């Protein structure tokens, strides 16, 4: 597989998204929903990253983004258990995608 160049901006967005996702995941593990602010930032970062999504893995990215959006809706709506149930699904989606497409 050829190495894919990602501009600095893409890397910055991805690192910010990863750090915030880790924080949200840990909160959910403790039964706490994320703040509305953090949820909004995650969705905003997903939108910003959209321009860097490669057509080869766009379908996987879209599915993961939709799962994150659903998880946040559940969490902010007080359905913490449903949100917690999606954490493992999203982690597995991310793991499979990185294994398949990331160097």
Residue pairs with C-beta under 8 A, 6 or more apart in sequence:
1 101
1 103
3 103
4 54
4 103
6 14
6 52
7 52
9 52
10 49
10 52
13 45
13 48
13 49
13 52
14 49
16 45
17 42
17 45
17 46
17 49
20 38
20 41
20 42
20 45
21 42
21 68
23 34
23 38
24 34
24 38
24 39
24 42
24 72
24 75
25 87
25 91
27 33
27 34
28 34
28 75
28 80
28 83
28 84
28 87
29 84
29 87
31 80
31 84
32 80
33 75
33 76
33 78
33 80
33 83
34 42
34 72
34 75
34 76
36 76
39 72
39 75
39 76
42 68
42 72
43 68
43 69
43 72
46 65
46 68
46 69
53 61
54 101
56 101
57 97
57 100
57 101
60 93
60 96
60 97
60 100
60 101
61 97
63 93
64 90
64 93
64 94
64 97
67 86
67 89
67 90
67 93
68 90
70 86
71 83
71 86
71 87
71 90
72 83
74 80
74 82
74 83
74 86
75 83
